[in-house]
Amino acid sequence: MLEDLNNKQIFVTLWDGYADQIMEYESSNRGEKNVVVIIQFGKYRFWEVS
């Protein structure tokens, strides 16, 4: 799950090597609490909690 600076959740879909890189990083760095991800040319939508 990603969040913007206003704590809104952002859902993204990553394909191929990008997804593999994120999964590998996550499994190798379980102690990390904050990770910065820069996405260029992506679509986004905000999750509205009701």
Stockholm file with secondary structure:
# STOCKHOLM 1.0

chainA/1-50         MLEDLNNKQIFVTLWDGYADQIMEYESSNRGEKNVVVIIQFGKYRFWEVS
#=GR chainA/1-50 SS CEECTTCCEECCCCCHHHHHHHHHHHHHCTTCCCCCCCCSSCCCCBCCCC
#=GC SS_cons        CEECTTCCEECCCCCHHHHHHHHHHHHHCTTCCCCCCCCSSCCCCBCCCC
//
